[in-house]
């Protein structure tokens, strides 16, 4: 099993290329199932979750060719099995995104319920309610969601869907299903993340008629059919934010190519308040930091608020900042699992339910630590970059699920970090 060996104490300088967003690439690969024509996605990150999704759609009979330039050409014209078996989806929650497009195009879909998730429950009941509102007949049995159109129906029907909570994957599933439905679908309480706007932009290129994406109310007019297109996956705002926190924690001066401040305004606001310099420049974002920063309190919430996917990384920065801060997690119930590992490195953190109180310390001390989930692993990398001595990070398969060659990018910026067996 691979590990990361990190020798702390090095400032970061230079520039880093931000990869395509995992949370955009996964639904966009599923959107390719909506047409029999070839769709070419550019800037697709090389991640374990992306590899799993490619394996999943290939298992359905889809042709998916990954090229050396980072593009993936997908053709679902010969799709024969509208199924997503448990063996292929148990490690990836995003597999539920196959349900909407398969049902919309083929009138039937069998998709395994996703496996457990370390950071908390992510129920699929909202997906099922929304698709049922469009006329789908869905049963859940033997661990599978089995959906089909009523007898005599040719397509799903447009509907008004108001979810009980803001759900990103639910919004994406409804967007894809509605693109081929009869009539108009209106999504109320829709998620507003940039990845959803990027998916909508891709669907529009394929011939879908969508208005309001990026807001809480989206209107979709179903098309008779969709066609192929070329689309560039939007830059990963969470990778961008992670590198921002790494630069702020270690000090230095780094250009984040393709990073977008307008996708990270809540995080940028806190970094500036802490004392880091963050500015939009031609080609990306420039981050500069010098000296010890000021700890910042924050509360995670739905976009455009502070993202839960940045909570652990900013907490790592707070650990070595001056003063104390409270971090309130409102999205997932188990998202403080990195705290015990931070404490092993010398951090001073107390947890009370959904609130963590962080008292900044002047230095962290290297230790062997273990990643518990994707973003926790990124936070421990940041902590290792500033800790005195040699930190060993175990279970980095979590990191590989969401970061494309993270140690290679950090090493190019001057970090002393390597992957070992």
C-alpha positions as CSV (number, residue, x, y, z in Angstrom):
1,X,0.0,0.0,0.0
2,X,1.4,3.4,-1.0
3,X,2.3,6.1,1.6
4,X,3.5,9.7,1.5
5,X,6.7,10.7,3.2
6,X,6.7,14.4,3.9
7,X,9.6,16.4,5.4
8,X,8.2,19.7,6.6
9,X,9.5,23.2,6.7
10,X,9.7,24.2,3.0
11,X,8.0,27.3,1.5
12,X,6.1,26.9,-1.8
13,X,7.1,28.8,-4.9
14,X,6.2,28.6,-8.6
15,X,3.1,27.7,-10.4
16,X,0.8,24.7,-10.4
17,X,-1.8,23.5,-13.0
18,X,-5.2,22.9,-11.5
19,X,-6.8,19.7,-12.9
20,X,-10.4,19.3,-14.1
21,X,-13.0,18.9,-11.3
22,X,-13.8,15.4,-10.2
23,X,-17.3,16.5,-9.2
24,X,-17.9,17.8,-12.7
25,X,-16.2,15.0,-14.6
26,X,-18.2,12.2,-13.0
27,X,-21.7,13.5,-13.8
28,X,-20.5,14.6,-17.3
29,X,-19.3,11.1,-18.0
30,X,-22.8,9.9,-17.1
31,X,-24.3,12.6,-19.3
32,X,-22.6,11.0,-22.3
33,X,-25.1,8.1,-21.9
34,X,-27.9,10.5,-23.1
35,X,-26.8,10.3,-26.7
36,X,-25.7,7.7,-29.3
37,X,-23.1,10.1,-30.7
38,X,-19.6,10.7,-29.5
39,X,-18.9,13.1,-26.7
40,X,-15.3,14.3,-26.1
41,X,-14.5,15.6,-22.6
42,X,-11.3,17.5,-22.2
43,X,-9.3,18.2,-19.0
44,X,-10.6,15.0,-17.4
45,X,-8.5,14.4,-14.2
46,X,-6.7,11.1,-13.7
47,X,-8.3,10.0,-10.5
48,X,-9.4,6.7,-9.0
49,X,-13.1,7.7,-9.0
50,X,-12.9,8.7,-12.7
51,X,-11.3,5.3,-13.5
52,X,-14.1,3.6,-11.6
53,X,-16.7,5.5,-13.6
54,X,-15.1,4.7,-16.9
55,X,-15.0,1.0,-15.9
56,X,-18.7,1.3,-15.0
57,X,-19.9,2.7,-18.3
58,X,-17.6,0.4,-20.3
59,X,-19.3,-2.5,-18.5
60,X,-22.6,-1.3,-20.0
61,X,-21.1,-1.6,-23.5
62,X,-20.0,2.0,-23.9
63,X,-16.8,2.8,-25.8
64,X,-14.6,5.2,-23.7
65,X,-11.2,6.0,-25.0
66,X,-8.8,8.0,-22.7
67,X,-6.2,9.9,-24.6
68,X,-2.7,11.1,-23.6
69,X,-3.8,14.8,-23.7
70,X,-6.3,14.3,-20.9
71,X,-9.3,14.0,-23.1
72,X,-11.8,11.1,-23.0
73,X,-14.0,10.2,-26.1
74,X,-17.2,8.4,-25.1
75,X,-19.7,6.7,-27.4
76,X,-22.8,5.1,-25.9
77,X,-24.3,4.1,-29.3
78,X,-23.8,0.4,-28.5
79,X,-24.9,0.5,-24.9
80,X,-26.4,-2.9,-24.2
81,X,-26.8,-3.1,-20.4
82,X,-28.4,-0.2,-18.6
83,X,-27.1,-1.5,-15.3
84,X,-24.6,-0.4,-12.6
85,X,-23.7,-3.5,-10.5
86,X,-22.6,-3.3,-6.8
87,X,-19.2,-4.7,-7.5
88,X,-18.4,-1.6,-9.6
89,X,-20.1,1.1,-7.5
90,X,-19.4,0.1,-3.9
91,X,-16.4,2.4,-3.7
92,X,-18.0,5.5,-5.4
93,X,-21.2,7.3,-4.3
94,X,-21.4,9.1,-7.7
95,X,-22.6,5.9,-9.3
96,X,-26.2,7.0,-8.6
97,X,-25.7,9.6,-11.4
98,X,-26.2,6.8,-13.9
99,X,-29.8,6.4,-12.9
100,X,-31.3,9.5,-14.5
101,X,-29.6,9.3,-17.9
102,X,-30.2,5.6,-18.3
103,X,-33.9,5.9,-17.4
104,X,-34.3,8.9,-19.7
105,X,-32.7,7.3,-22.8
106,X,-33.5,3.7,-22.4
107,X,-36.7,3.7,-20.3
108,X,-35.2,1.3,-17.7
109,X,-32.2,1.3,-15.3
110,X,-30.9,-1.0,-12.6
111,X,-28.4,0.7,-10.3
112,X,-27.0,-0.6,-7.1
113,X,-27.5,1.5,-4.0
114,X,-24.1,3.0,-3.2
115,X,-22.0,1.6,-0.4
116,X,-21.3,3.2,2.9
117,X,-19.5,6.5,3.2
118,X,-17.1,7.3,6.0
119,X,-18.1,10.9,6.4
120,X,-21.8,10.3,6.8
121,X,-25.0,9.3,5.1
122,X,-26.0,10.7,1.7
123,X,-29.5,9.3,1.2
124,X,-30.8,8.7,-2.3
125,X,-34.5,9.1,-1.4
126,X,-34.6,12.6,-3.0
127,X,-33.4,11.1,-6.3
128,X,-36.1,8.5,-6.2
129,X,-38.9,11.0,-5.3
130,X,-37.8,13.4,-8.1
131,X,-37.7,10.7,-10.8
132,X,-41.0,9.3,-9.6
133,X,-42.5,12.8,-10.0
134,X,-41.5,12.5,-13.7
135,X,-43.4,9.2,-14.0
136,X,-40.8,6.6,-13.2
137,X,-41.8,3.4,-11.5
138,X,-39.1,2.6,-9.0
139,X,-38.6,-0.2,-6.5
140,X,-35.7,-0.9,-4.2
141,X,-35.0,-4.5,-3.6
142,X,-31.9,-6.7,-3.0
143,X,-29.8,-3.6,-2.7
144,X,-30.7,-2.2,-6.1
145,X,-32.8,0.6,-7.5
146,X,-34.9,-0.8,-10.3
147,X,-36.5,1.9,-12.4
148,X,-38.7,1.8,-15.6
149,X,-41.2,3.8,-17.5
150,X,-44.9,2.9,-17.1
151,X,-46.3,0.6,-19.8
152,X,-46.9,2.4,-23.0
153,X,-44.8,5.4,-22.1
154,X,-42.0,6.4,-24.5
155,X,-40.3,9.0,-22.3
156,X,-40.3,10.6,-18.9
157,X,-42.7,13.5,-18.3
158,X,-41.7,17.0,-17.3
159,X,-42.6,17.9,-13.7
160,X,-42.0,20.4,-10.9
161,X,-39.5,18.9,-8.5
162,X,-38.9,20.6,-5.1
163,X,-36.4,18.6,-3.0
164,X,-36.6,18.5,0.8
165,X,-33.0,19.5,1.0
166,X,-30.4,20.9,-1.4
167,X,-28.8,17.9,-3.1
168,X,-26.0,18.3,-5.6
169,X,-26.2,14.8,-7.2
170,X,-30.0,14.9,-7.1
171,X,-30.0,18.2,-9.0
172,X,-27.6,16.6,-11.5
173,X,-29.7,13.5,-11.9
174,X,-32.8,15.6,-12.6
175,X,-31.0,17.8,-15.1
176,X,-29.9,14.8,-17.1
177,X,-33.3,13.1,-16.9
178,X,-35.2,16.2,-17.8
179,X,-33.1,16.9,-20.9
180,X,-34.9,14.0,-22.7
181,X,-38.3,14.3,-21.0
182,X,-41.5,15.3,-22.6
183,X,-42.4,18.9,-21.7
184,X,-40.9,21.2,-19.1
185,X,-39.3,20.4,-15.8
186,X,-38.7,23.0,-13.1
187,X,-36.2,22.3,-10.3
188,X,-36.9,24.2,-7.1
189,X,-34.3,24.3,-4.3
190,X,-31.7,23.3,-6.8
191,X,-28.0,23.1,-5.8
192,X,-26.0,26.0,-7.2
193,X,-22.4,24.6,-7.4
194,X,-20.2,25.6,-10.4
195,X,-20.0,21.9,-11.3
196,X,-23.8,21.9,-11.9
197,X,-23.5,25.0,-14.1
198,X,-20.7,23.2,-16.0
199,X,-22.9,20.1,-16.5
200,X,-25.8,22.3,-17.7
201,X,-23.4,24.0,-20.1
202,X,-22.4,20.6,-21.5
203,X,-26.0,19.5,-21.9
204,X,-26.8,22.7,-23.7
205,X,-24.0,22.0,-26.2
206,X,-25.7,18.6,-26.7
207,X,-28.9,20.3,-27.6
208,X,-30.7,20.6,-24.2
209,X,-32.7,23.7,-23.4
210,X,-31.8,24.9,-19.9
211,X,-32.3,28.2,-18.1
212,X,-31.4,29.3,-14.6
213,X,-28.5,26.9,-13.9
214,X,-26.3,28.4,-11.2
215,X,-29.5,29.5,-9.3
216,X,-31.9,27.7,-7.0
217,X,-34.5,27.5,-9.8
218,X,-33.7,25.7,-13.0
219,X,-36.0,25.3,-16.0
220,X,-35.4,22.5,-18.5
221,X,-37.4,22.0,-21.7
222,X,-37.0,18.4,-22.9
223,X,-35.5,17.7,-26.3
224,X,-36.4,15.0,-28.7
225,X,-32.8,13.8,-28.7
226,X,-29.4,15.0,-27.8
227,X,-26.2,14.9,-30.0
228,X,-22.5,14.7,-29.4
229,X,-20.2,17.6,-28.4
230,X,-16.8,18.7,-27.1
231,X,-16.6,20.0,-23.6
232,X,-13.8,21.2,-21.3
233,X,-14.3,20.1,-17.7
234,X,-14.2,23.1,-15.3
235,X,-11.1,23.5,-13.1
236,X,-11.4,21.8,-9.7
237,X,-12.3,24.5,-7.1
238,X,-11.5,22.1,-4.2
239,X,-8.0,21.3,-5.5
240,X,-7.6,25.1,-6.0
241,X,-8.7,25.7,-2.4
242,X,-6.4,23.0,-1.1
243,X,-3.4,24.5,-2.7
244,X,-4.4,27.9,-1.4
245,X,-4.4,26.6,2.1
246,X,-1.1,24.8,1.5
247,X,0.6,28.1,0.4
248,X,-1.0,30.0,3.2
249,X,0.2,27.5,5.8
250,X,3.8,27.1,4.5
251,X,4.3,30.6,3.2
252,X,5.5,31.4,-0.3
253,X,4.2,32.7,-3.6
254,X,2.3,30.4,-6.1
255,X,0.3,30.9,-9.2
256,X,-2.6,28.5,-9.5
257,X,-3.2,28.1,-13.2
258,X,-6.9,27.9,-14.2
259,X,-8.1,28.5,-10.6
260,X,-11.1,30.8,-10.3
261,X,-11.7,33.1,-7.4
262,X,-15.4,33.5,-8.3
263,X,-15.9,29.7,-7.5
264,X,-14.3,30.1,-4.0
265,X,-15.4,33.4,-2.7
266,X,-16.1,32.2,0.9
267,X,-12.7,30.5,1.2
268,X,-10.9,33.5,-0.3
269,X,-12.6,35.8,2.1
270,X,-11.3,33.8,5.1
271,X,-7.8,33.5,3.7
272,X,-7.6,37.2,3.2
273,X,-8.9,37.8,6.7
274,X,-6.2,35.4,8.0
275,X,-3.5,37.6,6.4
276,X,-2.8,35.8,3.1
277,X,-2.7,37.7,-0.2
278,X,-5.1,36.2,-2.8
279,X,-5.6,37.9,-6.2
280,X,-7.1,37.0,-9.6
281,X,-4.4,37.3,-12.3
282,X,-4.3,36.5,-15.9
283,X,-4.4,32.7,-16.2
284,X,-5.5,32.0,-12.6
285,X,-5.0,32.9,-9.0
286,X,-1.9,34.2,-7.2
287,X,-1.5,33.3,-3.5
288,X,1.2,34.8,-1.3
289,X,1.8,34.3,2.4
290,X,4.4,35.3,4.9
291,X,4.7,34.8,8.6
292,X,2.1,33.4,11.0
293,X,-1.5,34.0,10.0
294,X,-4.6,34.6,12.2
295,X,-7.0,31.8,12.9
296,X,-10.5,32.2,11.4
297,X,-13.8,30.8,12.5
298,X,-16.2,29.5,9.8
299,X,-19.3,27.4,9.3
300,X,-19.8,25.0,6.4
301,X,-23.0,25.3,4.3
302,X,-24.3,24.8,0.8
303,X,-22.7,26.8,-2.1
304,X,-22.0,29.7,-2.3
305,X,-21.2,29.3,1.4
306,X,-18.0,27.8,2.9
307,X,-17.7,24.3,1.3
308,X,-17.6,21.2,3.6
309,X,-15.0,19.8,1.2
310,X,-12.6,22.6,2.4
311,X,-13.3,22.3,6.1
312,X,-10.4,19.9,6.9
313,X,-7.8,21.8,4.8
314,X,-8.7,25.2,6.4
315,X,-8.6,23.6,9.9
316,X,-5.0,22.5,9.2
317,X,-4.2,26.1,8.5
318,X,-6.0,27.2,11.7
319,X,-3.9,24.7,13.7
320,X,-0.7,26.6,13.2
321,X,-2.2,30.1,13.1
322,X,-2.3,32.7,15.9
323,X,-5.4,32.7,18.2
324,X,-8.3,30.4,18.4
325,X,-11.2,29.6,16.0
326,X,-14.4,27.6,16.0
327,X,-15.2,25.3,13.0
328,X,-18.9,24.3,12.6
329,X,-19.7,21.4,10.3
330,X,-23.4,21.4,9.2
331,X,-23.3,19.1,6.1
332,X,-21.9,15.7,7.2
333,X,-22.1,14.2,10.7
334,X,-18.7,12.4,10.7
335,X,-16.5,14.9,9.1
336,X,-14.1,15.5,12.0
337,X,-12.3,12.2,11.7
338,X,-9.1,14.0,10.8
339,X,-9.0,15.7,14.1
340,X,-7.5,12.8,16.1
341,X,-4.7,12.5,13.5
342,X,-4.1,16.3,13.7
343,X,-3.7,16.0,17.4
344,X,-1.1,13.3,16.9
345,X,0.9,16.0,15.1
346,X,0.6,18.3,18.0
347,X,-2.6,20.3,17.2
348,X,-4.8,21.6,19.9
349,X,-8.4,20.8,18.9
350,X,-11.5,20.0,21.0
351,X,-14.7,18.7,19.6
352,X,-18.2,19.3,20.9
353,X,-20.8,17.8,18.6
354,X,-20.7,19.6,15.3
355,X,-18.2,22.2,16.5
356,X,-14.4,22.0,16.7
357,X,-12.5,24.6,18.7
358,X,-9.0,25.0,17.4
359,X,-6.3,26.8,19.5
360,X,-3.4,27.6,17.2
361,X,0.1,26.3,18.2
362,X,3.4,27.7,17.0
363,X,4.6,24.4,15.5
364,X,3.5,20.9,14.7
365,X,5.7,17.8,15.2
366,X,5.9,15.1,12.6
367,X,4.3,11.7,13.2
368,X,2.8,8.7,11.4
369,X,-0.8,9.5,10.6
370,X,-3.6,7.8,8.7
371,X,-6.0,9.2,6.1
372,X,-9.7,8.5,6.9
373,X,-11.4,10.1,3.8
374,X,-10.5,12.2,0.8
375,X,-10.4,15.7,2.2
376,X,-9.0,14.5,5.6
377,X,-6.0,13.1,3.6
378,X,-5.5,16.5,2.0
379,X,-5.6,18.3,5.4
380,X,-2.9,15.9,6.7
381,X,-0.7,16.6,3.7
382,X,-0.9,20.3,4.6
383,X,-0.1,19.6,8.2
384,X,2.8,17.5,7.2
385,X,4.2,20.3,5.0
386,X,4.5,22.5,8.1
387,X,5.4,19.9,10.8
388,X,9.0,19.6,12.0
389,X,10.5,16.3,11.0
390,X,9.3,13.5,8.8
391,X,5.6,12.8,8.6
392,X,4.3,9.5,7.1
393,X,0.8,9.5,5.7
394,X,-0.8,6.1,5.4
395,X,-3.9,5.0,3.3
396,X,-3.4,7.6,0.6
397,X,-5.7,5.7,-1.7
398,X,-8.2,8.2,-0.3
399,X,-6.1,11.1,-1.7
400,X,-5.9,9.4,-5.1
401,X,-9.7,9.4,-5.3
402,X,-9.8,13.2,-5.7
403,X,-6.3,14.7,-6.4
404,X,-4.4,14.2,-9.6
405,X,-0.7,13.6,-8.8
406,X,-0.8,15.8,-5.7
407,X,2.7,14.9,-4.5
408,X,4.2,15.6,-7.9
409,X,2.6,19.0,-8.1
410,X,3.8,19.9,-4.5
411,X,7.3,18.7,-5.2
412,X,7.5,21.0,-8.2
413,X,6.6,23.9,-5.9
414,X,9.5,23.0,-3.6
415,X,7.9,20.6,-1.1
416,X,10.0,17.7,0.2
417,X,7.4,14.9,-0.4
418,X,7.6,11.5,-2.0
419,X,5.4,8.4,-2.5
420,X,6.7,5.2,-1.0
421,X,5.6,1.6,-0.8
